[in-house]
Amino acid sequence: MDVQKMLAELRQEREQIEEAIITLERLARGRGKRRGRPPAWMTAAKKRIKMEEAKKAAPASKTAAN
């Protein structure tokens, strides 16, 4: 396996872990009763997760069609 490819994958995983930690820290701070719409950072995080899941599912559907 190419070392540069491994480094790129590890950096991507590190970014995802850092985002998860930040999200959990924010959730831990705000344990009070929530009212109104969710904050922009939470909406953006949900959209990002959905987009990543769609990207992962797209190659799988292409291989199933062949």
ROVO-179999 format. One record per atom (N, C-alpha, C, O, CB): x, y, z; atom name; chain. Coordinates in nm, 4 decimals. Glycine has a CB too. Layout:
REM residues N
<c1=X	c2=Y	c3=Z	atom=CA	chain=A>
...
END
This chain:
REM residues 66
<c1=0.0847	c2=-0.1181	c3=0.0000	atom=N	chain=A>
<c1=0.0000	c2=0.0000	c3=0.0000	atom=CA	chain=A>
<c1=0.0893	c2=0.1245	c3=0.0000	atom=C	chain=A>
<c1=0.1950	c2=0.1270	c3=0.0630	atom=O	chain=A>
<c1=-0.0964	c2=-0.0002	c3=0.1229	atom=CB	chain=A>
<c1=0.0461	c2=0.2233	c3=-0.0691	atom=N	chain=A>
<c1=0.1204	c2=0.3480	c3=-0.0815	atom=CA	chain=A>
<c1=0.1179	c2=0.4246	c3=0.0508	atom=C	chain=A>
<c1=0.0117	c2=0.4444	c3=0.1098	atom=O	chain=A>
<c1=0.0622	c2=0.4347	c3=-0.1951	atom=CB	chain=A>
<c1=0.2351	c2=0.4673	c3=0.0967	atom=N	chain=A>
<c1=0.2472	c2=0.5378	c3=0.2241	atom=CA	chain=A>
<c1=0.1718	c2=0.6704	c3=0.2206	atom=C	chain=A>
<c1=0.1083	c2=0.7082	c3=0.3190	atom=O	chain=A>
<c1=0.3948	c2=0.5619	c3=0.2580	atom=CB	chain=A>
<c1=0.1783	c2=0.7408	c3=0.1083	atom=N	chain=A>
<c1=0.1077	c2=0.8686	c3=0.0982	atom=CA	chain=A>
<c1=-0.0434	c2=0.8490	c3=0.1095	atom=C	chain=A>
<c1=-0.1131	c2=0.9303	c3=0.1702	atom=O	chain=A>
<c1=0.1420	c2=0.9383	c3=-0.0344	atom=CB	chain=A>
<c1=-0.0928	c2=0.7411	c3=0.0509	atom=N	chain=A>
<c1=-0.2361	c2=0.7106	c3=0.0585	atom=CA	chain=A>
<c1=-0.2756	c2=0.6786	c3=0.2029	atom=C	chain=A>
<c1=-0.3806	c2=0.7220	c3=0.2503	atom=O	chain=A>
<c1=-0.2719	c2=0.5919	c3=-0.0350	atom=CB	chain=A>
<c1=-0.1915	c2=0.6030	c3=0.2714	atom=N	chain=A>
<c1=-0.2192	c2=0.5704	c3=0.4118	atom=CA	chain=A>
<c1=-0.2221	c2=0.6963	c3=0.4964	atom=C	chain=A>
<c1=-0.3098	c2=0.7120	c3=0.5813	atom=O	chain=A>
<c1=-0.1143	c2=0.4725	c3=0.4667	atom=CB	chain=A>
<c1=-0.1271	c2=0.7865	c3=0.4741	atom=N	chain=A>
<c1=-0.1231	c2=0.9123	c3=0.5490	atom=CA	chain=A>
<c1=-0.2477	c2=0.9965	c3=0.5228	atom=C	chain=A>
<c1=-0.3030	c2=1.0558	c3=0.6155	atom=O	chain=A>
<c1=0.0024	c2=0.9919	c3=0.5123	atom=CB	chain=A>
<c1=-0.2914	c2=1.0020	c3=0.3991	atom=N	chain=A>
<c1=-0.4112	c2=1.0794	c3=0.3654	atom=CA	chain=A>
<c1=-0.5343	c2=1.0216	c3=0.4354	atom=C	chain=A>
<c1=-0.6178	c2=1.0962	c3=0.4866	atom=O	chain=A>
<c1=-0.4329	c2=1.0814	c3=0.2125	atom=CB	chain=A>
<c1=-0.5451	c2=0.8887	c3=0.4374	atom=N	chain=A>
<c1=-0.6585	c2=0.8237	c3=0.5041	atom=CA	chain=A>
<c1=-0.6554	c2=0.8491	c3=0.6544	atom=C	chain=A>
<c1=-0.7593	c2=0.8749	c3=0.7153	atom=O	chain=A>
<c1=-0.6579	c2=0.6726	c3=0.4763	atom=CB	chain=A>
<c1=-0.5378	c2=0.8420	c3=0.7140	atom=N	chain=A>
<c1=-0.5260	c2=0.8665	c3=0.8572	atom=CA	chain=A>
<c1=-0.5594	c2=1.0112	c3=0.8928	atom=C	chain=A>
<c1=-0.6224	c2=1.0374	c3=0.9953	atom=O	chain=A>
<c1=-0.3856	c2=0.8326	c3=0.9046	atom=CB	chain=A>
<c1=-0.5176	c2=1.1039	c3=0.8087	atom=N	chain=A>
<c1=-0.5501	c2=1.2448	c3=0.8333	atom=CA	chain=A>
<c1=-0.7006	c2=1.2682	c3=0.8238	atom=C	chain=A>
<c1=-0.7574	c2=1.3449	c3=0.9017	atom=O	chain=A>
<c1=-0.4760	c2=1.3356	c3=0.7332	atom=CB	chain=A>
<c1=-0.7642	c2=1.2019	c3=0.7282	atom=N	chain=A>
<c1=-0.9092	c2=1.2151	c3=0.7137	atom=CA	chain=A>
<c1=-0.9799	c2=1.1582	c3=0.8369	atom=C	chain=A>
<c1=-1.0738	c2=1.2190	c3=0.8882	atom=O	chain=A>
<c1=-0.9580	c2=1.1433	c3=0.5852	atom=CB	chain=A>
<c1=-0.9358	c2=1.0437	c3=0.8837	atom=N	chain=A>
<c1=-0.9937	c2=0.9840	c3=1.0037	atom=CA	chain=A>
<c1=-0.9737	c2=1.0748	c3=1.1248	atom=C	chain=A>
<c1=-1.0637	c2=1.0890	c3=1.2075	atom=O	chain=A>
<c1=-0.9318	c2=0.8462	c3=1.0300	atom=CB	chain=A>
<c1=-0.8550	c2=1.1365	c3=1.1353	atom=N	chain=A>
<c1=-0.8274	c2=1.2272	c3=1.2465	atom=CA	chain=A>
<c1=-0.9233	c2=1.3458	c3=1.2444	atom=C	chain=A>
<c1=-0.9735	c2=1.3869	c3=1.3490	atom=O	chain=A>
<c1=-0.6820	c2=1.2763	c3=1.2410	atom=CB	chain=A>
<c1=-0.9489	c2=1.4012	c3=1.1250	atom=N	chain=A>
<c1=-1.0436	c2=1.5126	c3=1.1131	atom=CA	chain=A>
<c1=-1.1827	c2=1.4710	c3=1.1582	atom=C	chain=A>
<c1=-1.2504	c2=1.5469	c3=1.2276	atom=O	chain=A>
<c1=-1.0485	c2=1.5637	c3=0.9686	atom=CB	chain=A>
<c1=-1.2262	c2=1.3522	c3=1.1201	atom=N	chain=A>
<c1=-1.3580	c2=1.3032	c3=1.1585	atom=CA	chain=A>
<c1=-1.3670	c2=1.2830	c3=1.3093	atom=C	chain=A>
<c1=-1.4693	c2=1.3136	c3=1.3705	atom=O	chain=A>
<c1=-1.3896	c2=1.1724	c3=1.0859	atom=CB	chain=A>
<c1=-1.2604	c2=1.2317	c3=1.3686	atom=N	chain=A>
<c1=-1.2587	c2=1.2110	c3=1.5135	atom=CA	chain=A>
<c1=-1.2620	c2=1.3452	c3=1.5853	atom=C	chain=A>
<c1=-1.3334	c2=1.3606	c3=1.6844	atom=O	chain=A>
<c1=-1.1339	c2=1.1302	c3=1.5562	atom=CB	chain=A>
<c1=-1.1858	c2=1.4420	c3=1.5364	atom=N	chain=A>
<c1=-1.1854	c2=1.5746	c3=1.5979	atom=CA	chain=A>
<c1=-1.3237	c2=1.6387	c3=1.5899	atom=C	chain=A>
<c1=-1.3686	c2=1.7004	c3=1.6865	atom=O	chain=A>
<c1=-1.0813	c2=1.6648	c3=1.5301	atom=CB	chain=A>
<c1=-1.3915	c2=1.6248	c3=1.4765	atom=N	chain=A>
<c1=-1.5271	c2=1.6791	c3=1.4634	atom=CA	chain=A>
<c1=-1.6227	c2=1.6114	c3=1.5603	atom=C	chain=A>
<c1=-1.7082	c2=1.6770	c3=1.6198	atom=O	chain=A>
<c1=-1.5779	c2=1.6626	c3=1.3198	atom=CB	chain=A>
<c1=-1.6085	c2=1.4800	c3=1.5762	atom=N	chain=A>
<c1=-1.6952	c2=1.4071	c3=1.6692	atom=CA	chain=A>
<c1=-1.6710	c2=1.4530	c3=1.8129	atom=C	chain=A>
<c1=-1.7656	c2=1.4676	c3=1.8903	atom=O	chain=A>
<c1=-1.6716	c2=1.2551	c3=1.6573	atom=CB	chain=A>
<c1=-1.5462	c2=1.4755	c3=1.8481	atom=N	chain=A>
<c1=-1.5128	c2=1.5212	c3=1.9836	atom=CA	chain=A>
<c1=-1.5725	c2=1.6595	c3=2.0077	atom=C	chain=A>
<c1=-1.6308	c2=1.6846	c3=2.1132	atom=O	chain=A>
<c1=-1.3588	c2=1.5242	c3=2.0047	atom=CB	chain=A>
<c1=-1.5582	c2=1.7482	c3=1.9113	atom=N	chain=A>
<c1=-1.6126	c2=1.8832	c3=1.9256	atom=CA	chain=A>
<c1=-1.7643	c2=1.8777	c3=1.9421	atom=C	chain=A>
<c1=-1.8204	c2=1.9470	c3=2.0269	atom=O	chain=A>
<c1=-1.5750	c2=1.9703	c3=1.8038	atom=CB	chain=A>
<c1=-1.8295	c2=1.7963	c3=1.8620	atom=N	chain=A>
<c1=-1.9753	c2=1.7836	c3=1.8707	atom=CA	chain=A>
<c1=-2.0174	c2=1.7313	c3=2.0067	atom=C	chain=A>
<c1=-2.1117	c2=1.7827	c3=2.0667	atom=O	chain=A>
<c1=-2.0279	c2=1.6912	c3=1.7607	atom=CB	chain=A>
<c1=-1.9482	c2=1.6294	c3=2.0557	atom=N	chain=A>
<c1=-1.9823	c2=1.5733	c3=2.1868	atom=CA	chain=A>
<c1=-1.9568	c2=1.6733	c3=2.2988	atom=C	chain=A>
<c1=-2.0337	c2=1.6809	c3=2.3946	atom=O	chain=A>
<c1=-1.9023	c2=1.4456	c3=2.2123	atom=CB	chain=A>
<c1=-1.8493	c2=1.7498	c3=2.2867	atom=N	chain=A>
<c1=-1.8221	c2=1.8527	c3=2.3881	atom=CA	chain=A>
<c1=-1.9326	c2=1.9575	c3=2.3903	atom=C	chain=A>
<c1=-1.9753	c2=2.0009	c3=2.4973	atom=O	chain=A>
<c1=-1.6862	c2=1.9201	c3=2.3616	atom=CB	chain=A>
<c1=-1.9785	c2=1.9977	c3=2.2736	atom=N	chain=A>
<c1=-2.0872	c2=2.0959	c3=2.2665	atom=CA	chain=A>
<c1=-2.2160	c2=2.0397	c3=2.3242	atom=C	chain=A>
<c1=-2.2890	c2=2.1093	c3=2.3948	atom=O	chain=A>
<c1=-2.1100	c2=2.1402	c3=2.1221	atom=CB	chain=A>
<c1=-2.2433	c2=1.9142	c3=2.2939	atom=N	chain=A>
<c1=-2.3640	c2=1.8512	c3=2.3479	atom=CA	chain=A>
<c1=-2.3561	c2=1.8392	c3=2.5000	atom=C	chain=A>
<c1=-2.4562	c2=1.8576	c3=2.5693	atom=O	chain=A>
<c1=-2.3848	c2=1.7125	c3=2.2849	atom=CB	chain=A>
<c1=-2.2379	c2=1.8083	c3=2.5516	atom=N	chain=A>
<c1=-2.2208	c2=1.7924	c3=2.6962	atom=CA	chain=A>
<c1=-2.2397	c2=1.9257	c3=2.7685	atom=C	chain=A>
<c1=-2.2913	c2=1.9283	c3=2.8803	atom=O	chain=A>
<c1=-2.0818	c2=1.7344	c3=2.7277	atom=CB	chain=A>
<c1=-2.1986	c2=2.0366	c3=2.7060	atom=N	chain=A>
<c1=-2.2136	c2=2.1678	c3=2.7675	atom=CA	chain=A>
<c1=-2.3598	c2=2.2104	c3=2.7755	atom=C	chain=A>
<c1=-2.4018	c2=2.2683	c3=2.8758	atom=O	chain=A>
<c1=-2.1338	c2=2.2710	c3=2.6901	atom=CB	chain=A>
<c1=-2.4369	c2=2.1829	c3=2.6724	atom=N	chain=A>
<c1=-2.5739	c2=2.2322	c3=2.6663	atom=CA	chain=A>
<c1=-2.6765	c2=2.1267	c3=2.7007	atom=C	chain=A>
<c1=-2.7504	c2=2.0815	c3=2.6132	atom=O	chain=A>
<c1=-2.6023	c2=2.2861	c3=2.5306	atom=CB	chain=A>
<c1=-2.6825	c2=2.0868	c3=2.8258	atom=N	chain=A>
<c1=-2.7758	c2=1.9823	c3=2.8672	atom=CA	chain=A>
<c1=-2.9129	c2=2.0362	c3=2.9079	atom=C	chain=A>
<c1=-2.9986	c2=1.9589	c3=2.9506	atom=O	chain=A>
<c1=-2.7170	c2=1.9048	c3=2.9815	atom=CB	chain=A>
<c1=-2.9351	c2=2.1665	c3=2.8956	atom=N	chain=A>
<c1=-3.0624	c2=2.2257	c3=2.9343	atom=CA	chain=A>
<c1=-3.1722	c2=2.1938	c3=2.8335	atom=C	chain=A>
<c1=-3.1474	c2=2.1332	c3=2.7292	atom=O	chain=A>
<c1=-3.0477	c2=2.3762	c3=2.9493	atom=CB	chain=A>
<c1=-3.2949	c2=2.2362	c3=2.8672	atom=N	chain=A>
<c1=-3.4070	c2=2.2136	c3=2.7782	atom=CA	chain=A>
<c1=-3.3880	c2=2.2947	c3=2.6507	atom=C	chain=A>
<c1=-3.3592	c2=2.4143	c3=2.6566	atom=O	chain=A>
<c1=-3.5398	c2=2.2502	c3=2.8471	atom=CB	chain=A>
<c1=-3.4039	c2=2.2307	c3=2.5365	atom=N	chain=A>
<c1=-3.3819	c2=2.2961	c3=2.4084	atom=CA	chain=A>
<c1=-3.5138	c2=2.3446	c3=2.3513	atom=C	chain=A>
<c1=-3.6151	c2=2.2749	c3=2.3568	atom=O	chain=A>
<c1=-3.3127	c2=2.2013	c3=2.3100	atom=CB	chain=A>
<c1=-3.5109	c2=2.4637	c3=2.2973	atom=N	chain=A>
<c1=-3.6289	c2=2.5188	c3=2.2331	atom=CA	chain=A>
<c1=-3.5886	c2=2.5759	c3=2.0986	atom=C	chain=A>
<c1=-3.4757	c2=2.6219	c3=2.0819	atom=O	chain=A>
<c1=-3.6958	c2=2.6267	c3=2.3217	atom=CB	chain=A>
<c1=-3.6788	c2=2.5737	c3=2.0034	atom=N	chain=A>
<c1=-3.6502	c2=2.6310	c3=1.8725	atom=CA	chain=A>
<c1=-3.5735	c2=2.5365	c3=1.7827	atom=C	chain=A>
<c1=-3.5590	c2=2.4180	c3=1.8124	atom=O	chain=A>
<c1=-3.5735	c2=2.7581	c3=1.8880	atom=CB	chain=A>
<c1=-3.5251	c2=2.5902	c3=1.6735	atom=N	chain=A>
<c1=-3.4537	c2=2.5071	c3=1.5772	atom=CA	chain=A>
<c1=-3.3110	c2=2.4803	c3=1.6248	atom=C	chain=A>
<c1=-3.2566	c2=2.5557	c3=1.7056	atom=O	chain=A>
<c1=-3.4522	c2=2.5742	c3=1.4389	atom=CB	chain=A>
<c1=-3.2508	c2=2.3726	c3=1.5742	atom=N	chain=A>
<c1=-3.1137	c2=2.3409	c3=1.6158	atom=CA	chain=A>
<c1=-3.0142	c2=2.4453	c3=1.5661	atom=C	chain=A>
<c1=-3.0399	c2=2.5137	c3=1.4670	atom=O	chain=A>
<c1=-3.0734	c2=2.2026	c3=1.5645	atom=CB	chain=A>
<c1=-2.9012	c2=2.4576	c3=1.6343	atom=N	chain=A>
<c1=-2.8002	c2=2.5537	c3=1.5902	atom=CA	chain=A>
<c1=-2.7444	c2=2.5174	c3=1.4525	atom=C	chain=A>
<c1=-2.7522	c2=2.4023	c3=1.4094	atom=O	chain=A>
<c1=-2.6866	c2=2.5613	c3=1.6922	atom=CB	chain=A>
<c1=-2.6888	c2=2.6160	c3=1.3855	atom=N	chain=A>
<c1=-2.6373	c2=2.5964	c3=1.2499	atom=CA	chain=A>
<c1=-2.5292	c2=2.4892	c3=1.2445	atom=C	chain=A>
<c1=-2.5247	c2=2.4120	c3=1.1487	atom=O	chain=A>
<c1=-2.5824	c2=2.7271	c3=1.1957	atom=CB	chain=A>
<c1=-2.4414	c2=2.4825	c3=1.3458	atom=N	chain=A>
<c1=-2.3334	c2=2.3832	c3=1.3423	atom=CA	chain=A>
<c1=-2.3891	c2=2.2419	c3=1.3476	atom=C	chain=A>
<c1=-2.3312	c2=2.1511	c3=1.2880	atom=O	chain=A>
<c1=-2.2360	c2=2.4055	c3=1.4585	atom=CB	chain=A>
<c1=-2.5012	c2=2.2211	c3=1.4184	atom=N	chain=A>
<c1=-2.5586	c2=2.0871	c3=1.4283	atom=CA	chain=A>
<c1=-2.6243	c2=2.0478	c3=1.2955	atom=C	chain=A>
<c1=-2.6122	c2=1.9335	c3=1.2514	atom=O	chain=A>
<c1=-2.6617	c2=2.0805	c3=1.5439	atom=CB	chain=A>
<c1=-2.6928	c2=2.1417	c3=1.2329	atom=N	chain=A>
<c1=-2.7551	c2=2.1161	c3=1.1039	atom=CA	chain=A>
<c1=-2.6480	c2=2.0849	c3=0.9993	atom=C	chain=A>
<c1=-2.6640	c2=1.9928	c3=0.9192	atom=O	chain=A>
<c1=-2.8404	c2=2.2369	c3=1.0598	atom=CB	chain=A>
<c1=-2.5393	c2=2.1616	c3=1.0004	atom=N	chain=A>
<c1=-2.4298	c2=2.1391	c3=0.9052	atom=CA	chain=A>
<c1=-2.3658	c2=2.0030	c3=0.9274	atom=C	chain=A>
<c1=-2.3305	c2=1.9348	c3=0.8311	atom=O	chain=A>
<c1=-2.3239	c2=2.2495	c3=0.9175	atom=CB	chain=A>
<c1=-2.3505	c2=1.9629	c3=1.0521	atom=N	chain=A>
<c1=-2.2894	c2=1.8328	c3=1.0821	atom=CA	chain=A>
<c1=-2.3780	c2=1.7196	c3=1.0306	atom=C	chain=A>
<c1=-2.3279	c2=1.6216	c3=0.9756	atom=O	chain=A>
<c1=-2.2657	c2=1.8172	c3=1.2345	atom=CB	chain=A>
<c1=-2.5082	c2=1.7328	c3=1.0481	atom=N	chain=A>
<c1=-2.6003	c2=1.6295	c3=1.0001	atom=CA	chain=A>
<c1=-2.5962	c2=1.6192	c3=0.8485	atom=C	chain=A>
<c1=-2.5976	c2=1.5092	c3=0.7933	atom=O	chain=A>
<c1=-2.7432	c2=1.6589	c3=1.0470	atom=CB	chain=A>
<c1=-2.5912	c2=1.7352	c3=0.7800	atom=N	chain=A>
<c1=-2.5837	c2=1.7346	c3=0.6344	atom=CA	chain=A>
<c1=-2.4546	c2=1.6687	c3=0.5881	atom=C	chain=A>
<c1=-2.4549	c2=1.5913	c3=0.4924	atom=O	chain=A>
<c1=-2.5935	c2=1.8773	c3=0.5791	atom=CB	chain=A>
<c1=-2.3436	c2=1.6995	c3=0.6565	atom=N	chain=A>
<c1=-2.2138	c2=1.6424	c3=0.6198	atom=CA	chain=A>
<c1=-2.2166	c2=1.4907	c3=0.6339	atom=C	chain=A>
<c1=-2.1639	c2=1.4192	c3=0.5487	atom=O	chain=A>
<c1=-2.1015	c2=1.7022	c3=0.7069	atom=CB	chain=A>
<c1=-2.2774	c2=1.4420	c3=0.7406	atom=N	chain=A>
<c1=-2.2853	c2=1.2975	c3=0.7636	atom=CA	chain=A>
<c1=-2.3684	c2=1.2312	c3=0.6544	atom=C	chain=A>
<c1=-2.3303	c2=1.1263	c3=0.6025	atom=O	chain=A>
<c1=-2.3457	c2=1.2676	c3=0.9026	atom=CB	chain=A>
<c1=-2.4823	c2=1.2921	c3=0.6190	atom=N	chain=A>
<c1=-2.5670	c2=1.2361	c3=0.5139	atom=CA	chain=A>
<c1=-2.4948	c2=1.2327	c3=0.3800	atom=C	chain=A>
<c1=-2.5088	c2=1.1368	c3=0.3041	atom=O	chain=A>
<c1=-2.6958	c2=1.3165	c3=0.5013	atom=CB	chain=A>
<c1=-2.4169	c2=1.3382	c3=0.3504	atom=N	chain=A>
<c1=-2.3435	c2=1.3424	c3=0.2245	atom=CA	chain=A>
<c1=-2.2368	c2=1.2332	c3=0.2206	atom=C	chain=A>
<c1=-2.2176	c2=1.1695	c3=0.1170	atom=O	chain=A>
<c1=-2.2792	c2=1.4804	c3=0.2044	atom=CB	chain=A>
<c1=-2.1678	c2=1.2110	c3=0.3314	atom=N	chain=A>
<c1=-2.0649	c2=1.1072	c3=0.3369	atom=CA	chain=A>
<c1=-2.1267	c2=0.9692	c3=0.3202	atom=C	chain=A>
<c1=-2.0699	c2=0.8836	c3=0.2524	atom=O	chain=A>
<c1=-1.9876	c2=1.1149	c3=0.4691	atom=CB	chain=A>
<c1=-2.2424	c2=0.9469	c3=0.3812	atom=N	chain=A>
<c1=-2.3102	c2=0.8186	c3=0.3668	atom=CA	chain=A>
<c1=-2.3537	c2=0.7969	c3=0.2226	atom=C	chain=A>
<c1=-2.3454	c2=0.6851	c3=0.1718	atom=O	chain=A>
<c1=-2.4313	c2=0.8108	c3=0.4606	atom=CB	chain=A>
<c1=-2.3999	c2=0.9023	c3=0.1561	atom=N	chain=A>
<c1=-2.4414	c2=0.8914	c3=0.0169	atom=CA	chain=A>
<c1=-2.3217	c2=0.8598	c3=-0.0727	atom=C	chain=A>
<c1=-2.3334	c2=0.7810	c3=-0.1666	atom=O	chain=A>
<c1=-2.5096	c2=1.0210	c3=-0.0290	atom=CB	chain=A>
<c1=-2.2072	c2=0.9209	c3=-0.0440	atom=N	chain=A>
<c1=-2.0868	c2=0.8942	c3=-0.1230	atom=CA	chain=A>
<c1=-2.0422	c2=0.7493	c3=-0.1067	atom=C	chain=A>
<c1=-1.9980	c2=0.6863	c3=-0.2028	atom=O	chain=A>
<c1=-1.9732	c2=0.9894	c3=-0.0819	atom=CB	chain=A>
<c1=-2.0539	c2=0.6968	c3=0.0147	atom=N	chain=A>
<c1=-2.0140	c2=0.5583	c3=0.0402	atom=CA	chain=A>
<c1=-2.1098	c2=0.4615	c3=-0.0276	atom=C	chain=A>
<c1=-2.0676	c2=0.3558	c3=-0.0746	atom=O	chain=A>
<c1=-2.0086	c2=0.5305	c3=0.1911	atom=CB	chain=A>
<c1=-2.2378	c2=0.4959	c3=-0.0333	atom=N	chain=A>
<c1=-2.3382	c2=0.4079	c3=-0.0932	atom=CA	chain=A>
<c1=-2.3326	c2=0.4107	c3=-0.2444	atom=C	chain=A>
<c1=-2.3651	c2=0.3105	c3=-0.3081	atom=O	chain=A>
<c1=-2.4768	c2=0.4469	c3=-0.0467	atom=CB	chain=A>
<c1=-2.2925	c2=0.5219	c3=-0.3045	atom=N	chain=A>
<c1=-2.2905	c2=0.5349	c3=-0.4500	atom=CA	chain=A>
<c1=-2.1971	c2=0.4339	c3=-0.5172	atom=C	chain=A>
<c1=-2.2407	c2=0.3692	c3=-0.6124	atom=O	chain=A>
<c1=-2.2491	c2=0.6754	c3=-0.4881	atom=CB	chain=A>
<c1=-2.0725	c2=0.4161	c3=-0.4745	atom=N	chain=A>
<c1=-1.9862	c2=0.3168	c3=-0.5398	atom=CA	chain=A>
<c1=-2.0378	c2=0.1747	c3=-0.5237	atom=C	chain=A>
<c1=-2.0179	c2=0.0918	c3=-0.6125	atom=O	chain=A>
<c1=-1.8460	c2=0.3257	c3=-0.4842	atom=CB	chain=A>
<c1=-2.1028	c2=0.1452	c3=-0.4134	atom=N	chain=A>
<c1=-2.1558	c2=0.0121	c3=-0.3901	atom=CA	chain=A>
<c1=-2.2677	c2=-0.0181	c3=-0.4885	atom=C	chain=A>
<c1=-2.2784	c2=-0.1312	c3=-0.5361	atom=O	chain=A>
<c1=-2.2058	c2=-0.0015	c3=-0.2461	atom=CB	chain=A>
<c1=-2.3511	c2=0.0800	c3=-0.5201	atom=N	chain=A>
<c1=-2.4606	c2=0.0571	c3=-0.6137	atom=CA	chain=A>
<c1=-2.4083	c2=0.0412	c3=-0.7551	atom=C	chain=A>
<c1=-2.4674	c2=-0.0326	c3=-0.8339	atom=O	chain=A>
<c1=-2.5612	c2=0.1714	c3=-0.6075	atom=CB	chain=A>
<c1=-2.2987	c2=0.1084	c3=-0.7900	atom=N	chain=A>
<c1=-2.2405	c2=0.0935	c3=-0.9226	atom=CA	chain=A>
<c1=-2.1855	c2=-0.0473	c3=-0.9428	atom=C	chain=A>
<c1=-2.2017	c2=-0.1047	c3=-1.0505	atom=O	chain=A>
<c1=-2.1300	c2=0.1969	c3=-0.9439	atom=CB	chain=A>
<c1=-2.1212	c2=-0.1033	c3=-0.8418	atom=N	chain=A>
<c1=-2.0642	c2=-0.2372	c3=-0.8545	atom=CA	chain=A>
<c1=-2.1742	c2=-0.3421	c3=-0.8569	atom=C	chain=A>
<c1=-2.1573	c2=-0.4469	c3=-0.9193	atom=O	chain=A>
<c1=-1.9665	c2=-0.2655	c3=-0.7397	atom=CB	chain=A>
<c1=-2.2851	c2=-0.3169	c3=-0.7915	atom=N	chain=A>
<c1=-2.3957	c2=-0.4120	c3=-0.7912	atom=CA	chain=A>
<c1=-2.4639	c2=-0.4159	c3=-0.9273	atom=C	chain=A>
<c1=-2.5169	c2=-0.5198	c3=-0.9667	atom=O	chain=A>
<c1=-2.4971	c2=-0.3760	c3=-0.6822	atom=CB	chain=A>
<c1=-2.4633	c2=-0.3037	c3=-0.9999	atom=N	chain=A>
<c1=-2.5282	c2=-0.2972	c3=-1.1304	atom=CA	chain=A>
<c1=-2.4472	c2=-0.3725	c3=-1.2355	atom=C	chain=A>
<c1=-2.5034	c2=-0.4208	c3=-1.3337	atom=O	chain=A>
<c1=-2.5477	c2=-0.1516	c3=-1.1730	atom=CB	chain=A>
<c1=-2.3151	c2=-0.3829	c3=-1.2159	atom=N	chain=A>
<c1=-2.2286	c2=-0.4492	c3=-1.3148	atom=CA	chain=A>
<c1=-2.2316	c2=-0.5930	c3=-1.2987	atom=C	chain=A>
<c1=-2.1649	c2=-0.6649	c3=-1.3732	atom=O	chain=A>
<c1=-2.0888	c2=-0.4026	c3=-1.3060	atom=CB	chain=A>
END
